[in-house]
């Protein structure tokens, strides 16, 4: 399986609840054999920041720094002109149909699990 999408901002959780759900979703996606996990975390009510976005992206960087993931691609970089995104699209052409590709959506992050 290629891409699983999870919505962490649904139900307006507290940051700690969103981070706990993130950990569960990463574990489940790995068990289910997904290559990528697209995380919808939002970007704040006025597009300025957002505590969940900041905490989720920090945690994903920590996971990747510990060599426990392939890479992390922030939504603003999820575009064909980004070298890592392009490499993924070359391996998995179905990603061209992703609705967030090329939109500069700061409310998402893509985690490469393998």
Secondary structure, DSSP 4 states (H G I P E B T S, - for coil): --EEEEESSTT---HHHHHHHHHHHHHHHHHTT-SEEEEE----TTSS--HHHHHHHHHHHHHHHTT-SSEEEEGGG-STTSHHHHHHHHH-GGGGG-TTTTS--TTEEEEE--
